[in-house]
């Protein structure tokens, strides 16, 4: 007797035991993926979020951190080393390493292509990893447990996407091309997808966009359309767990928003309203830091940090303060959605 397929489609989050790999898996909307047996609790006692660099117009080499599962002020972690001061960079992470790529001093405009990393479970200064293919400001990045993918910024090759393998050192290599020429995007990730939202055009008159596009980590290729954000903004802050992506902040260019919106990572479609931040008139985000339950947002031109519970909707709550009040620092964590 032939077994028949179930009438109803497999629901997102369905579990199965894979008898070939002897691992428990869950359905992410496209395929079954392993449930991770590692966790940030095993490595650092909780999900640790880092903000690296930033500051405008006086950029800094500061790296600071906080435990996302608690509330409180950020603490000193160490310093960047290559170059010492930079803003408008991008941050991403594996379970053990935090990375920063690109960025530079805003005046005179001096972007760079350096990639460096820190070990998240410890504190200390950055270590050189390799280089991007060009020198970028305002680049964006996503990662899963294996790959860090960098969406090229300004003023480099407008359509370039490149990646690194985070467990080894080396230069970034080609991944594919952008389907829109925006920079300064909000970024979200699941174990299978990286999502880039909103941003600003790379050519005059630098119009902001509300498009959302995605790529698949396990393959090489171009981004594809996901949907639209509710507002066209530049330099939003964003993060995710494996199920939901959360975006907030940004502006166009003299009208800023405290609106928070969300997407479901495994499906395609437009963003929906989530709530509001505690502050308004904010130009952009220093970084979005994700755990399996919380999204933490470090805001620009303020020391204030807000957070929300990802699987609910509602307004943000005060988390604490960061050390520096500048914008443009790359944010990352060892518990974001790309890690499961």
Secondary structure, DSSP 8 states (H G I E B T S, - for coil): ------SS---TT-EEEETTTTEEEEE-SSSEEE--S--HHHHHSS-EEEEES--SSS---EEEEEETTS----EEEEE--SSSS-BS-EEEE-SSEEEEE--EETTTTEEEEEEEEEETTS----EEEEEEEEEEBS-EEEE-SSEEEEE--BTS-TTEEEEEETTS----EEEEE-SS-EES-EEEE-SSEEEEEEEEESSTT--EEEEEEEEETTS----EEEEE-SS--BS-EEEE-SSEEEEE--BSSS-B--EEEEEETTS----EEEEE-S--S---EEEEEE-SSEEEEEETTS-EEEEEETTS-S--EEEEE-S---S--EEEESSSGGG-
